[in-house]
């Protein structure tokens, strides 16, 4: 444990041995932070991700510089599908501890898995579309969309919760229960999933069918009925033949005049009903195909929009790229490499990143560069490169000076000199002319004027 005031290693006493600061309360705060970190680690091992996130957030409330807790919180967010929150935690951890920080590996792994990032972004976009469907009473489309999200990104816990809620609203409690069980396998301590399970627990059991008194009486009567055969005298042969012929004639007439027309009508009715059913199915399929075509068109537009957003996130000027540039500038600041610091800082596009932590580090570097003669130090670095005949490198340093102070006439003059030494007289003339037009009081005016006249 290090002193919060001077950074030296603390002993067992209540005072810092180096600066004499009272560290009693500070030690208690750090111990509390570590205790919550250990609790969060234990819950994360047991797949209680919600409980782990709560414990780790409490740990950071006591000690925001606890990089172990911050890195583990990023892993928990990543496991829950909250990739933006995970990246934020790892970037802040990297700023707090630039050396020997596992957050480096996490960030490199995320940046290297562009396909995983794209799949996650598409899953988030589909989830938002499903949420919009659900809000506008299109629950079937929302359920289809959410099943696609779960199949594409199985760790996205919010998709499980929303799909279970839709099933509960539709009365399909068994399906909701299966979805909630899968969600709790990802996060055993998720209170929202547990609440949904409690809501449907009593609706899953089916009551036994009660037999009415009338049904009992009918069953008993059926059991007691006995068919008693009666004895008849054996008919004679002639009577038997006449009865047989008469029966055949009667049966034939009954079939021709009674049964056959009825059967024909029944067959005709069945065919008509079958044709109507087929027509209804065809119309239903046509409607479904039309809806699916519209869905495909919307998904295509969403994919194009997601690709644009992905480019904004991972492209040349994306969020991660600007994080890398900021980290590079912080490295040059620690190494006191002012020229490279200015070059790296001018490449950062602050408006591309909305993170508060990013803005804090950026504003710190900006205030440092704009104060205390920083531009002069950078100019001297460029002048050394110019005197060493390294004209392209020197020109880059002078241009970084202009990025910090557009009215730095010495940098403008030496940019022109670099172009002239490199044989690009046309570009050099433009910068000499700028000295003549904008800086008539400059010490470089006469030399610049002699080259453009």
Secondary structure, DSSP 8 states (H G I E B T S, - for coil): -B-TTT--B--SSSB-TTT--B-HHHHHHHHHHHHHHHHHHHHHHTT-HHHHHHHHHHHHHH-TT-HHHHHHHHHHHHHTT-HHHHHHHHHHHHHH--SS-THHHHHHHHHH-HHHHHHHHHHHHHHHHHHHHHHTT-HHHHHHHHHHHHHH-TT-HHHHHHHHHHHHHHT-HHHHHHHHHHHHHH-TT-HHHHHHHHHHHHHHS-------HHHHHHHHHHHH------------HHHHHHHHHHHHHHHHHHIIIIIHHHHHHHHHHHHHHHHHHHHHHHHHHHHHHHHHHHHHHHHHHHHHHHHHHHHHHHSTTSHHHHHHHHHHHHHHHHTT-HHHHHHHHHT--GGG---HHHHHHHHHHHHHHHSSSHHHHHHHHHHHHHHTT-HHHHHHHHHHHHHH-TT-HHHHHHHHHHHHHTT-HHHHHHHHHHHHHH-TTSTTHHHHHHHH-
